[in-house]
């Protein structure tokens, strides 16, 4: 590899890490208790929480447990708790 290719590869790596940190910071901002959410951000937050619930239910059902409506409601409630105080 030439010096230019090495430099480009390093810069691409830095760019990838910067983008990952930006996404992480945006999520932290989205879930901050003082954040005034827009409709799009609320939809994003709902999707994240719904995906989290689905993953939890899938994990429990994979282990042989049946998850009924009440258990899903409790998991949803637990996921909605705000520990940002």
C-alpha positions, 0 to 999 in steps of 0.5 A, spaced: 500 500 500 502 506 498 502 512 503 496 515 500 492 509 501 494 508 508 492 515 509 485 514 506 484 508 510 486 511 516 481 517 515 475 512 513 476 509 519 476 515 523 470 518 519 466 511 521 468 512 528 465 519 528 459 517 525 458 512 530 459 517 536 454 522 532 449 516 532 450 515 539 449 522 542 443 523 538 440 517 541 442 520 548 439 526 546 433 523 544 432 519 551 434 525 555 428 527 560 429 535 558 428 534 551 422 537 547 421 531 542 418 532 535 413 528 532 419 524 528 423 523 534 417 520 538 416 515 532 423 514 533 423 513 540 417 508 539 420 504 534 426 503 539 422 501 545 418 497 540 424 493 538 427 492 545 420 489 547 420 485 541 427 482 542 425 481 550 419 477 548 423 473 542 428 471 547 423 469 553 420 465 548 426 462 545 428 459 552 421 456 552 417 461 556 410 463 553 409 471 554 402 473 554 399 480 554 400 482 561 407 480 561 408 484 555 404 490 558 409 489 564 415 489 560 413 495 556 411 499 562 418 497 565 421 499 558 418 506 559 420 507 566 425 513 566 431 513 571 434 519 568 433 523 575 
